[in-house]
Amino acid sequence: MGTNKKTGGLRIKKIRNYEKDNILLSEKEYLYTTNINSSISSGILGGRVQYYLPDYQKESLEDPKFRLFGDYFSSGSFLPSAISGNSSHIGYTTVFEKNTDGSYTKYTFTNFDNGYLDQKYENTLDVSASVYQPYNSTSHLRGKLIDKEEYTSAGNIVHKKSIQYPPVLKLLNQYAVGIYQRRDIDCSTSASDQYWNITAYKIYTDAMLPNSEEETVYDIQNNSAITTTNTFSYNNKLLSSQTTTNSDGKNIVVNYKYPFDYSVAPYTNMTQKNMLNYPIEIIQKIGTQTVGSKLTTYKQVVKNNNIMYLPAKQYSAEIASPLSSFTLFNGTTMDSHYNSVPDKGYIIDNSGVKIECLIKNHDWKMNPKMIQYRLSEESPVVSGLIDSIREFQVENYPRYMRATVKIDRSPIEAGSLSKTSAPLWSEETLFLQELVDGKASLWIYTEVWSWFFYSLDNSLPEQLVYKRYNFETDKTIGYLEAVLPIKNGSLN
């Protein structure tokens, strides 16, 4: 530890992102060191390098009094290779992702040196440790994110995410047993004695799932500003409950129900076919009171003699006031607050013709690029691309309008902010979601982040610019927000 050694391996050094005209948009450099300014590698080798094994012994299977002696040499290291090894021989505990402006993100992973070493084999008949010796590999536990920390170019932390996992011993309860054997024959005797390597080892099958996550956003003075904690519970290795606790101590609980939680068909059939990861009911609570829920029912479909289980209907419980009593779906009946998710809607094509249809409703959290619809229950599904649909709306849901607009594509993540308040305009054709309809209309476009647009008297929407960017003086570094407001019906 503390000094660099040479070993084989391949790592990513830089990732560059270009526009179609070969214009560099961003560049990230990756440093595999213990510190952002250090030259000491954070790589940990899984075993010592060894090319020569002298006086290696095997015991005769027929007569333990006889042993086979030999000296072994290999052009490649015997260790840390093993028949039960299925991952890289080296792991990196810390990796830095550095941006061109000097800001960076530090990632810390589970590795050989922080509690995730491979375990010794279960038993062996070998006299000497075999050069091919299997071991109880814990490679499935390594390489998991422990911490993610974002820093400014001055080294001030702005964001941190920490993930906690169960103790290692609790992750090694499920396994299959493997047996390795290798035979050598000594033909120098009439008996042709057989000499064996036989070792028993475990093949672990546990899933390494996080117990909790803690996320903290800091202000520019490095004071902890907002902390959010998520704790997780699992059933059949699937998330069954997530509790989010924010800085003011309020708990938001989300519970998940799956096919194996029900004792009636078709959910029992889905479980038998190992169709487990299909959330049936998702219930959201604040404290102990239910504030919302979504339900997806399933049905059996037979097509070409094949039995399938497909979504039948989606329901949503829109709850105005928190409920102290809410009836969970039992496979057949549901709470009275549930309403069927509407599918009726319309599209307007490029000719301006309004077409009533049935739209596949995804309750879009991010604006779609296309939609799927049917002209009737019996008609085939049509994929409506953005260049063929001028407008669409699902009944009782927001209206979406196609518009070619200028959108500010300036970097938004804390570690990638630009140093100018000027927008980075990109002209794009998007489906904008209507928030407010009137003489002055308000629209929103969401990917991971959201952009707001306004239009006056049905004019072409223009973006309301809100931008965070870096500023730096001799004594201060931090963020400024540039907002271009509406004045007299235009952006100033």
C-alpha positions in Angstrom: 0.0 0.0 0.0 1.2 3.5 -0.7 3.5 2.6 -3.6 2.7 1.9 -7.3 3.3 -1.6 -8.8 3.0 -2.6 -12.5 0.2 -5.0 -13.6 -1.9 -5.6 -16.6 -5.3 -4.0 -17.3 -7.3 -1.6 -19.4 -9.0 1.6 -18.1 -10.9 4.5 -19.6 -8.8 7.7 -19.7 -11.1 10.2 -21.4 -14.6 10.5 -22.8 -15.3 13.2 -25.3 -18.8 14.2 -26.5 -19.0 15.7 -30.0 -21.8 17.3 -32.0 -22.4 16.0 -35.5 -20.1 18.7 -36.9 -17.2 17.4 -34.8 -17.6 20.2 -32.3 -16.5 19.2 -28.9 -19.3 19.6 -26.4 -17.7 18.1 -23.3 -14.8 16.2 -22.1 -14.3 14.1 -18.9 -11.0 12.7 -17.7 -10.7 9.7 -15.3 -8.1 9.4 -12.6 -7.5 6.2 -10.8 -5.7 7.6 -7.8 -6.2 7.9 -4.0 -6.5 11.7 -4.3 -7.4 14.2 -7.0 -3.8 15.5 -6.9 -2.0 12.3 -6.1 0.0 10.0 -8.3 -0.6 6.9 -6.1 -2.9 4.4 -7.7 -6.1 3.4 -6.0 -5.9 0.0 -7.6 -5.8 -3.0 -5.4 -4.5 -6.3 -6.7 -6.6 -9.4 -5.9 -3.5 -11.5 -5.1 0.2 -11.6 -5.2 2.1 -12.2 -8.4 3.8 -15.6 -8.5 5.6 -17.3 -11.4 7.5 -20.0 -9.6 6.1 -22.6 -7.2 8.9 -24.8 -5.8 8.4 -28.2 -4.1 4.7 -28.5 -5.0 3.3 -31.8 -3.6 0.3 -34.1 -4.5 -0.8 -37.1 -2.5 -1.4 -40.5 -4.1 -5.1 -41.5 -4.2 -4.2 -45.2 -3.8 -1.6 -44.9 -1.1 -1.2 -41.7 1.1 2.5 -42.7 1.7 3.3 -41.8 -1.8 3.6 -38.1 -2.9 4.3 -36.5 -6.3 6.9 -33.6 -6.0 7.5 -31.0 -8.6 8.6 -27.4 -9.3 6.3 -25.3 -11.4 7.1 -22.3 -13.5 4.8 -20.3 -15.7 5.3 -17.4 -18.2 2.1 -15.9 -16.7 1.5 -15.5 -13.0 -0.3 -18.5 -11.3 -1.9 -16.1 -8.9 -4.4 -14.5 -8.5 -6.0 -16.6 -11.3 -8.3 -19.5 -10.2 -11.0 -21.6 -11.7 -13.7 -19.9 -9.5 -12.5 -16.4 -10.3 -14.9 -14.5 -12.6 -13.9 -10.9 -12.3 -10.9 -8.6 -12.8 -7.8 -9.4 -10.9 -7.6 -5.7 -9.9 -10.1 -3.3 -8.5 -10.1 0.5 -8.0 -11.3 1.9 -4.7 -11.5 5.5 -5.8 -12.0 7.0 -9.2 -12.1 10.7 -10.1 -14.2 12.1 -13.0 -12.6 15.5 -13.9 -14.3 18.2 -16.0 -12.5 20.7 -18.2 -13.3 23.5 -15.8 -11.5 21.8 -13.0 -14.6 20.6 -11.1 -14.7 16.9 -10.4 -16.6 14.0 -8.9 -15.1 11.4 -6.6 -16.5 7.9 -6.7 -15.7 5.3 -4.0 -16.4 1.6 -4.6 -16.4 -1.6 -2.6 -13.1 -3.3 -3.2 -10.5 -5.8 -1.9 -9.1 -3.3 0.6 -12.4 -2.1 2.3 -13.9 -5.4 3.5 -14.6 -7.4 0.3 -11.7 -9.9 0.0 -12.4 -13.3 -1.4 -12.9 -16.1 1.1 -10.8 -19.2 1.6 -12.0 -22.5 0.0 -14.2 -24.8 2.1 -12.0 -27.9 2.2 -9.2 -29.5 0.2 -7.4 -32.8 -0.1 -4.3 -31.2 -1.4 -1.0 -31.4 0.5 0.2 -28.1 -1.0 -2.0 -25.2 -2.0 -2.9 -25.8 -5.6 -1.8 -23.4 -8.3 -5.3 -23.8 -9.6 -6.8 -23.5 -6.2 -10.5 -22.4 -6.3 -11.7 -19.9 -3.7 -15.0 -18.6 -2.5 -15.2 -15.6 -4.8 -16.9 -12.4 -3.6 -16.5 -10.6 -6.8 -20.2 -9.9 -7.0 -19.8 -7.7 -3.9 -17.0 -5.5 -5.4 -17.4 -2.5 -7.6 -20.6 -1.2 -5.9 -20.8 2.5 -5.3 -20.3 3.6 -1.7 -19.9 7.4 -2.1 -20.3 9.9 -4.8 -19.0 13.4 -4.0 -19.1 16.5 -6.3 -16.6 19.3 -5.9 -15.9 22.7 -7.5 -12.6 23.4 -9.1 -11.6 25.0 -5.8 -12.2 21.8 -3.9 -15.5 22.8 -2.3 -18.0 20.0 -1.9 -21.4 20.8 -3.4 -23.1 17.4 -3.3 -22.6 14.0 -1.7 -24.4 10.7 -1.9 -23.6 7.8 0.4 -24.9 4.2 0.1 -24.9 1.7 2.9 -25.0 -2.1 2.4 -25.6 -5.0 4.8 -22.6 -6.5 6.5 -20.6 -8.9 4.3 -21.4 -12.0 6.3 -25.1 -11.4 5.8 -24.5 -11.4 2.0 -22.8 -14.8 2.0 -25.7 -17.0 3.1 -26.9 -18.2 -0.3 -24.6 -20.3 -2.4 -24.1 -23.4 -4.5 -21.2 -25.8 -3.9 -18.5 -26.3 -6.5 -16.0 -29.2 -6.6 -12.7 -28.8 -8.5 -10.6 -31.9 -9.2 -7.5 -32.5 -11.3 -5.7 -35.8 -11.8 -2.0 -36.6 -12.6 -0.8 -40.1 -13.3 2.7 -41.4 -12.4 3.5 -43.9 -15.1 6.9 -44.8 -13.6 5.4 -47.5 -11.5 3.5 -50.5 -12.6 0.5 -49.3 -10.6 0.4 -46.0 -12.4 -0.4 -44.1 -9.2 -3.0 -41.3 -9.5 -2.4 -38.0 -7.8 -5.3 -35.6 -7.3 -6.1 -31.9 -6.6 -9.6 -31.9 -5.0 -11.0 -28.7 -3.5 -14.6 -27.7 -2.5 -15.6 -24.1 -2.8 -18.8 -21.9 -2.6 -20.4 -20.1 -5.5 -22.4 -17.2 -3.9 -25.8 -16.2 -5.3 -26.8 -13.4 -2.8 -27.8 -10.0 -4.2 -26.0 -7.0 -2.8 -28.8 -4.5 -2.3 -28.5 -1.2 -0.5 -30.0 -0.7 3.0 -30.1 3.0 2.7 -28.9 6.1 0.8 -28.1 9.5 2.2 -27.9 12.5 -0.1 -26.7 16.0 1.0 -26.6 19.2 -0.9 -24.2 21.9 0.4 -24.3 25.6 0.1 -21.2 27.6 -1.3 -19.8 27.9 2.3 -19.6 24.1 2.5 -22.3 24.0 5.1 -24.7 21.1 5.0 -27.9 22.6 3.5 -30.4 19.8 2.7 -30.1 16.1 3.7 -32.4 13.4 2.4 -32.3 9.8 3.6 -33.8 6.8 1.8 -34.1 3.4 3.5 -35.1 0.3 1.6 -36.7 -3.1 2.3 -36.9 -6.1 0.0 -39.0 -9.1 -0.7 -37.7 -11.8 -3.1 -34.8 -9.4 -3.8 -37.2 -6.8 -5.1 -37.9 -3.4 -3.6 -40.9 -3.7 -1.3 -40.7 -0.4 0.6 -38.8 2.9 0.4 -38.9 5.5 3.1 -37.6 9.0 2.4 -36.8 11.2 5.3 -36.0 14.9 4.5 -34.3 17.5 6.6 -37.5 18.5 8.5 -38.0 14.9 9.6 -41.1 14.2 7.4 -41.3 10.6 6.2 -42.6 9.7 2.7 -43.2 5.9 2.3 -43.7 4.1 -0.9 -44.8 0.4 -0.8 -44.6 -2.0 -3.7 -46.7 -5.1 -4.3 -45.8 -7.8 -6.8 -47.5 -11.0 -8.3 -46.2 -13.2 -5.5 -48.1 -11.0 -3.0 -51.4 -12.4 -4.3 -53.0 -15.8 -4.0 -55.4 -15.6 -7.0 -55.0 -16.0 -10.7 -53.5 -14.6 -12.9 -51.0 -13.5 -10.4 -50.2 -17.0 -9.1 -49.6 -18.0 -12.7 -47.2 -15.1 -13.2 -45.3 -16.2 -10.1 -45.1 -19.8 -11.3 -43.6 -18.5 -14.6 -41.1 -16.4 -12.6 -42.8 -13.1 -13.7 -41.9 -11.5 -10.4 -40.6 -8.0 -11.3 -44.0 -6.6 -12.3 -45.2 -4.0 -9.8 -49.0 -4.5 -9.4 -49.8 -1.8 -6.8 -47.6 1.1 -5.7 -48.9 3.0 -2.6 -47.5 6.3 -1.4 -47.9 7.5 2.2 -46.9 10.5 4.2 -46.4 9.0 7.7 -49.2 6.5 8.0 -51.7 8.2 5.7 -52.2 7.3 2.1 -51.8 10.2 -0.4 -51.8 8.3 -3.7 -51.6 4.9 -5.3 -51.3 3.3 -8.8 -52.6 -0.1 -9.8 -51.9 -2.3 -12.8 -54.1 -5.3 -13.3 -53.1 -8.2 -15.5 -55.0 -10.7 -17.7 -54.3 -14.0 -19.4 -54.0 -13.8 -23.2 -53.8 -16.8 -25.5 -52.4 -16.2 -28.9 -51.2 -18.9 -31.3 -51.5 -21.5 -28.5 -49.1 -19.4 -26.4 -50.3 -18.3 -23.0 -49.2 -14.8 -22.0 -49.9 -12.5 -19.1 -50.3 -8.8 -20.1 -51.5 -5.6 -18.5 -55.3 -5.4 -18.5 -55.9 -1.9 -17.1 -54.2 0.8 -15.2 -55.8 2.7 -12.3 -54.9 5.7 -10.3 -56.1 6.8 -6.9 -56.1 10.6 -6.9 -56.5 11.6 -3.3 -57.2 15.2 -2.4 -56.9 14.7 1.4 -54.7 12.1 3.0 -56.5 8.9 4.0 -56.1 7.1 7.3 -57.8 4.0 5.8 -57.1 2.6 2.3 -58.0 -0.9 1.1 -55.1 -2.6 -0.7 -55.8 -4.5 -3.9 -56.3 -8.3 -3.1 -56.2 -9.6 -6.6 -59.9 -9.0 -7.4 -61.2 -6.0 -5.5 -59.7 -2.5 -5.1 -60.2 0.6 -3.1 -63.1 2.9 -4.1 -60.7 5.8 -4.7 -59.3 4.1 -7.8 -60.3 5.5 -11.2 -59.4 3.8 -14.5 -56.7 5.6 -16.3 -58.4 7.2 -19.3 -57.2 6.2 -22.8 -59.6 8.2 -24.9 -58.0 11.2 -26.7 -57.3 12.8 -30.0 -54.5 13.7 -32.3 -54.2 16.5 -34.9 -52.3 15.5 -37.9 -50.2 17.8 -40.2 -53.2 18.6 -42.3 -55.0 20.0 -39.2 -57.5 17.2 -39.1 -58.6 16.2 -35.5 -58.8 12.4 -35.1 -60.6 10.8 -32.1 -58.6 7.8 -31.0 -57.4 5.6 -28.1 -53.9 6.7 -26.9 -51.6 4.5 -24.9 -51.3 6.5 -21.7 -47.9 6.4 -20.0 -48.7 9.3 -17.7 -45.5 10.8 -19.1 -43.0 12.1 -16.5 -40.8 13.2 -19.4 -42.1 14.6 -22.7 -42.5 11.9 -25.3 -40.9 11.8 -28.7 -43.7 9.6 -30.1 -47.0 8.1 -29.0 -48.9 4.9 -29.8 -52.6 5.0 -30.6 -55.5 3.0 -32.1 -58.4 4.3 -34.1 -60.6 1.7 -32.3 -60.3 -1.2 -29.9 -59.9 -3.6 -32.8 -57.6 -1.6 -35.0 -53.8 -2.1 -35.0 -51.5 0.1 -33.0 -50.0 3.1 -34.9 -46.7 4.7 -33.8 -47.2 8.5 -34.1 -43.9 10.2 -34.6 -43.3 13.8 -33.7 -43.1 14.8 -37.4 -46.5 13.5 -38.2 -48.5 14.8 -35.2 -49.2 18.5 -34.6 -51.0 18.0 -31.3 -52.4 15.3 -29.1 -54.2 14.9 -25.7 -55.4 12.1 -23.5 -58.8 12.8 -22.0 -58.5 14.5 -18.6 -54.7 14.9 -19.1 -52.6 17.8 -20.3 -52.4 18.8 -24.0 -49.2 18.4 -25.9 -48.3 20.6 -28.9 -45.4 20.2 -31.4 -43.2 23.2 -31.7 -39.8 24.1 -33.1 -38.2 26.2 -30.4 -34.9 27.4 -29.2 -33.9 25.6 -26.0 -31.0 26.4 -23.7 -28.8 23.3 -23.6 -26.2 24.8 -21.1 -24.8 22.2 -18.7 -27.0 21.8 -15.6 -25.1 19.5 -13.3 -23.1 21.2 -10.6 -19.8 19.8 -11.8 -20.3 20.9 -15.4 -21.7 24.5 -15.2 -20.5 27.0 -17.7 -18.9 30.3 -16.7 -21.2 32.5 -18.7 -24.8 33.6 -18.3 -25.4 33.4 -22.0 -27.7 30.5 -23.0 -26.4 27.7 -25.2 -29.2 27.8 -27.8 -30.3 24.7 -29.7 -33.1 24.7 -32.2 -35.2 21.5 -31.7 -38.7 20.2 -32.5 -40.4 19.0 -29.3 -43.7 18.0 -27.9 -44.4 20.8 -25.3 -46.9 20.1 -22.4 -49.4 22.8 -21.8 -49.6 24.0 -18.2 -51.7 27.2 -18.6 -54.0 28.0 -21.6 -55.0 31.6 -22.3 -53.8 34.8 -23.9 -50.5 34.1 -22.3 -49.9 30.3 -22.3 -47.3 28.4 -20.3 -45.6 25.2 -21.5 -43.1 22.8 -20.0 -40.6 20.4 -21.5 -39.0 17.7 -19.3 -36.2 15.3 -19.9 -34.3 14.8 -16.6 -34.6 18.5 -16.0 -37.4 20.8 -17.0 -37.6 23.9 -19.3 -40.5 26.4 -19.3 -41.8 28.2 -22.4 -44.4 30.9 -22.8 -46.4 32.1 -25.8 -48.6 35.2 -26.3 -51.7 35.2 -28.5 -50.8 31.8 -29.9 -47.3 32.9 -31.0 -44.3 30.5 -31.2 -43.3 29.5 -27.7 -40.1 31.1 -26.3 -38.2 29.7 -23.3 -38.1 31.4 -19.9 -34.4 31.2 -19.3 -33.3 30.1 -15.8 -29.6 29.3 -15.8 -27.0 28.4 -13.1 -23.4 29.1 -14.0 -20.1 29.4 -12.2 -18.5 32.7 -11.3 -15.1 33.2 -9.8 -13.3 36.1 -8.3 -10.0 36.4 -6.3 -11.8 35.4 -3.1 -15.1 33.7 -4.0 -16.3 30.8 -6.1 -20.0 29.8 -6.3 -23.1 29.9 -8.4 -25.2 32.7 -9.9 -28.6 32.3 -11.4 -29.5 34.2 -14.6 -33.2 34.7 -15.1 -34.5 36.5 -18.2 -38.0 37.7 -17.3 -41.0 38.6 -19.4 -41.4 42.4 -19.8 -44.0 43.9 -22.1 -44.7 40.5 -23.7 -41.1 39.7 -24.6 -37.9 38.4 -23.1 -35.4 40.9 -21.9 
